[in-house]
Amino acid sequence: MNTSPASRAGSFAQSVDEIRSRVGAEAFLTDWVRITQRHIDLFAEATGDFQWIHVDVTRAREQSPYGNTIAHGFLTLSLLGQFYERHMTLPFCEMGLNYGLNKVRFTSPVPADSRVRGRFVLAELQDIEGGLQFTFRVTLEVEGQERPACVAESVVRQYFQAPAKPSAGS
């Protein structure tokens, strides 16, 4: 079992200097997350994307080249929010925002009931007003598959804690 700082949930770094030292290296590897048919169905409900390859289990078993339903690509991509929440709890920041994506490719399907994890490499770090901007190269891996489900370049921002305001009596 890997217990290095890059694998533990919480904060992948304790200081800005530590973050700067990680540019170009793996920042964190998440735990496996199971994607069930229920997750897929709820995502279809939320987005209105009811394509049979995602939601019709019988038809997918009979007609899909994958022999099963598969998760929506955007469902798989949406796991990034959960992964950031678990690994980007930086003790010197009070708020994080998803700033966007530069590149995304869905390179392999995620069959229902598969387990997925994220591998996050810190590609770039920029100072911004009030915080830091991180660019991660993310690989979403499917347990037992050689090809990843998704590769993306994800940009997030973390904002420093506001300085304490003096009390009225000071």
N, C-alpha and C positions, 0 to 999 in steps of 0.2 A: 504494500500500500504506500502510495506516494504522499508524504506529509510535508513536502517542501512548501514554502510560502506561496509558490505559484499554484499549488493545488488546493489549498484550504479556502473554504468559504469565508467571507468577511472582506477585509481590505487586503488587496494584493501588495500594498505598500504602506509604509507608515510615515513617509515624508516625501516632499517634492524631490529632494536629492536622490532618494531611493528610486523614485519613478524615473527620473532622468537617467539613472544608471541602467534601466531596463529597456531603453529604446533599442529596437532591433532584436529583442529577445522575447521569448514566450513570457507573457505576464501571468496568465492563469489558464488552467484546464478545469472545466466544470465537471460536476458529477453527471452521470447518465440520467436522462429524463425520458420516461416512457410516453409515447404518443399513442393514445388509444383511439378506437373508433368514436368514442364519446367526444374526445377533444376535436376530432375531425368534423363530426356532426355539429357541434356547437360553433365551430369556426364557420361552417357553411351557413348556419343560421345568422351569425353576426354579419357576414359579408354578402350573403345572397348568392354565393358560388356553390351551386348544387350539382356540378358536373358529376355524372354517374361514376366516374373513376374514383371519386372521393367518397360518395355516400351510398351507392348501391352495392352492398356486399355481395349479393348473389350474382349480379351481372359482372362485377369485377372479377369474381372467382372464375366465371365461365369465359369472359371475353377479354379481360385485360391482359396485356403482355406480362404483367407483374403477378398475376394469379391472386390478387388481393386488392383491396382499396389502398390508396396511397394518400398521405397527407398533402394538403395544399402547400405549394412552395412558400407562400407568404405565411402560412401557419408555422412552418419550420423557421423561417426568418424571424418571426415574432418572438421566438424563444430568446433572442438577444436581450430583450428588456429584462426578462427573468434572470438571465445570467449576469447582466450588469448589476442588477439589484443585489445579487448575492456576493459579488466579488469586487464591486467598486464602492464599498462603504469606506471612503477615505476619511480618516479621523480629523483631518484639517479642512474638510469641505462640508457644506451644509446642503448642497443641492446639485443634482446631476440632470442633464438634459440630453436626449437623443437629438443630435444635430443633423443626422442624415446619413446617406450612403453614397459613396463614390462609385462603387462597382458591386454588382451582385450577379452571380450565376448559380442556377440550380442544376447541379451536375449529375445527380442520381436521385431516384425516388426514395421516399421514406414510407415503407409499408406500414399499415396500421399495426399497432402493438410492438413497434420497434422502439429501441432506445437510442437517443441522440445525446451527444455532448458537444460542447464548444471548446475549441482551442484558440486562444486569443494571443496574437503576437503584437506587441506595441511597435507599430511602424514609425510613428511620428508623434512628437509632443510639441505643442505650441503654447506660449504664454498668451493669454487673452486678458482683456480688462476684467479684473475681479476673479480670475481663475485660470484654468488650463483646458486646452483642447487636445483630445487624444484621437489618434487615428489608429485603429486596430485592423490587422488582417485576420479575419475570422474564418475558421474552417469548422463547419458543422459535420461531425462524423456520425455515421450510423453503425451501431455495434454489429460486427460480423460482416460488414461490407468494406471492400478495399477503397472504393471511390467515395469521396465525401458527398453529402447531400447538397451542400451549399458552400460556396466560398464568397466572401464579401469583404469590402473595405468599409468599415463602419466608423463614423465620427461621433464622438460624444464630448460633452463639455461638463466640467465639474467647477462649481463656484465655491470660493473660499468662504469660511465662516466670517460673518460681519464682525468687525471689532466691537467689543462691549461698549455700550454707551454709558457715559457717566451718569450717576444717579442725580436726581434733582437737588439733593442736599450737598453735592460735591462742589 
